[in-house]
Amino acid sequence: MKSLKQAQGGQGQNFLDNLIGESAATEGFAATLAEKLGLDQDTVKQFMPSVAAMAQSGLQKQMPDADGNAMNDILGKFMR
């Protein structure tokens, strides 16, 4: 049985994959975050799925009638 942390990480990774796309873009995003936060890139990459899951949950609470595709479309516009 998966722990809550594993479930959130999986959900968060799916959200990141849909939002950012290919792994090279994810690496670049992690590098940028690491630089801005003053942290090691590997540390940032470990936390990204969990933070993404929390962000997705917050968005779902703000937009309860929207499906996941609508949220990905909205967030995708901010990432460009």
C-alpha positions as CSV (number, residue, x, y, z in Angstrom):
1,M,0.0,0.0,0.0
2,K,1.3,3.5,-0.9
3,S,1.9,6.0,1.7
4,L,0.3,9.5,1.5
5,K,3.7,10.9,0.6
6,Q,4.1,8.4,-2.3
7,A,0.6,9.1,-3.5
8,Q,1.1,12.9,-3.4
9,G,4.5,12.5,-5.1
10,G,3.0,10.5,-7.9
11,Q,0.1,12.9,-8.4
12,G,2.5,15.8,-8.2
13,Q,4.9,14.2,-10.8
14,N,2.0,13.7,-13.2
15,F,1.0,17.3,-12.7
16,L,4.5,18.5,-13.4
17,D,4.8,16.2,-16.4
18,N,1.6,17.7,-17.8
19,L,2.5,21.2,-16.9
20,I,6.2,21.4,-17.8
21,G,6.5,18.5,-20.3
22,E,9.8,16.8,-21.1
23,S,12.4,16.0,-18.6
24,A,14.9,18.6,-20.0
25,A,12.4,21.4,-19.2
26,T,11.9,20.0,-15.7
27,E,15.7,20.0,-15.2
28,G,15.8,23.6,-16.3
29,F,13.0,24.5,-14.0
30,A,14.6,22.8,-11.1
31,A,17.9,24.5,-11.8
32,T,16.2,27.9,-11.9
33,L,14.4,27.3,-8.7
34,A,17.6,26.0,-7.0
35,E,19.5,29.1,-8.0
36,K,16.7,31.4,-6.8
37,L,16.2,29.6,-3.5
38,G,19.9,29.0,-2.9
39,L,19.5,25.2,-2.6
40,D,21.0,22.2,-4.3
41,Q,19.3,21.2,-7.5
42,D,18.8,17.6,-6.3
43,T,17.1,18.8,-3.2
44,V,14.7,21.0,-5.2
45,K,13.9,18.1,-7.6
46,Q,13.0,15.9,-4.6
47,F,10.5,18.4,-3.4
48,M,9.0,19.5,-6.7
49,P,6.4,16.7,-7.0
50,S,5.1,17.2,-3.5
51,V,4.9,21.0,-3.9
52,A,3.2,20.5,-7.3
53,A,0.6,18.2,-5.6
54,M,-0.1,20.9,-3.0
55,A,-0.4,23.5,-5.7
56,Q,-2.8,21.3,-7.7
57,S,-4.9,20.7,-4.6
58,G,-5.1,24.4,-3.9
59,L,-6.2,25.1,-7.5
60,Q,-8.8,22.4,-7.4
61,K,-10.3,24.0,-4.2
62,Q,-10.4,27.4,-6.0
63,M,-11.9,25.8,-9.2
64,P,-14.0,22.9,-7.9
65,D,-15.9,22.4,-11.2
66,A,-12.9,22.5,-13.5
67,D,-11.3,19.3,-14.6
68,G,-7.6,18.7,-14.6
69,N,-7.1,19.6,-18.3
70,A,-8.6,23.1,-17.6
71,M,-6.1,23.7,-14.8
72,N,-3.2,22.5,-16.9
73,D,-4.2,24.8,-19.7
74,I,-4.4,27.8,-17.3
75,L,-1.1,27.0,-15.6
76,G,0.6,26.2,-19.0
77,K,-0.1,29.8,-20.1
78,F,1.9,31.1,-17.0
79,M,4.8,28.8,-17.7
80,R,5.4,30.1,-21.3
